[in-house]
Amino acid sequence: MTLDKQDKLAALRQKSLVRDDQSDPDGRIYKDVLTGEIFHSVTRILGTTAPLAQQKKLESWLARPGSHETRDAAAKRGTGAHNHMEFCLKLGQRLARATANKKGLWKQGEDGLYRCPTKITQWAMEKAIAGAPRVPWASSGYARGLRGWMLDHVTAIHSVEFSGHHPAGMAGACDLLADLGGKGPYIIDWKTTGKSLHSSMEDSLFSYKAQTGAYSLILKHMTGIQAIGGAVVVARRSGEPVTTLLNQEDLIEQEGLFLARAEQHFDQLQAQRDLISDS
């Protein structure tokens, strides 16, 4: 039986990748339990191929007293916000699907994806938010900003936390594939920051945008779906998130940039192994 794009996208919910943070001392890997293949994480590749000035800046910051505690606290607040969005979107998707199935309101688009009326998706997201568990205090402002952004922009939920791999050797999990403002699908990635100005996030955005390119490559490889754009949504403690939108041309450019970084990553790794072997 030949699976259509919608079926292939749904199949990504059945995760065959197992995250492993321990086996490789140099960074996170994913193992495919079905094939035994090993893939390096998207974030690991972005970290090893970040501009040298950015890497030195991070090393300098980590050398300061208390920096590791600050980093761990930031990771914890980000996890809290991400978990909240995952709950709201997954529950919202289930509610919208059940309602649309009951009323027979699905329509298939030219891209092969099915959509129900926007009003049903909006109702389902609001219902999910009302039933969501309490967000930890440290994450609450960030979650509130992302939640508001979701209600203002998301018009169809296609996949939440989908994961996959790519022949370039990388694997990862994307936060969301959704329509925005009635158009889509878009690759959407949630981020959190303690910084207040967009200009102060330029270094981070360089890799964040490449990350959307990586997820777009994975999506295309696993399902044949080409996203029409991407969105990096950076939540702050208060106020609206800072959003960077990429059109399809931008996203495809980021796909190419990430592939170049993946090649650089594995070349660097091989050079290090050769050096150790020769010593």
Phi, psi and omega in degrees: 000132179271125180277139174275177185298322180296318179294318180295322178294317179297326181294338180292345176289336178273088190289124175257355181266135177246123179286137182225112180260003188247324189298320183254116183294345183269353179156178186287141173231165172237138177248133175274114185290342181275324184247343183082001180293150178245134179233146175271145184290150178303316183292327177296315180298319179295325180291318183284342183248013176297152178308143185304319180298322179291320178295317179295322178298318178294316179300318179296318180294318181293340179282347181283148177300134176084357184294322181293322177295320178297317179297318181295322179295320179295319179296321181293318180292324178294319178297319179298317179292318179298316181298322179296315181294322179298316179299309184298319183286319179293317178293318178300318179297317180296316180296317180295319181296315181297318181292316180293322177297317182297323183261358179063047188251014180283142173228135180269129179274174179296338179278001178089356181265146180265144181223144172256168181304143182303324182298325178290318178298318180297313178300317183295320179294318179296321179295319180294319179300317181297331182259006184286147175298158180297135180275137176307145186305316183297336183258352192297318180295319179294316179297320180298318179296316180293321180297316178296321179297318179302312182294328182281335190237325186283126181242348174203135180256118182261317180201138181243127179054049177280144181233158179184187183223176183214148181300343177290356175101009182244160177213158179181178181236127180267140183295317188198140167241118187207163170274144175239125179059032177086003179233149179171187008272151177248142168279124184236132182232124178274138174224161173230151179210150174270355181278153186253337186253140179301320183296332182281355181254007185302318180300316180292320182297332178303317179275327179301317180294321177297328179295321176296324177297320178297315181293327177295319177298316179297315180300315182294318180294318186278332188231342186083004181273127173259114177296149180272354179178182179222162177217122172259115185248108185257110181278146175243169182300325177217155180088178181286150176297156173268121187248131173245114180263140176241131173280181185297322178297317178298316184295316179295325175298318179293329175301312180296320180295322179291320178301321178295322180289325177296317178297318178299317181302310183288329174295317178297318181296317180293322178297321179294319179294320179296322179296316179294321181295325182279341185277000000 
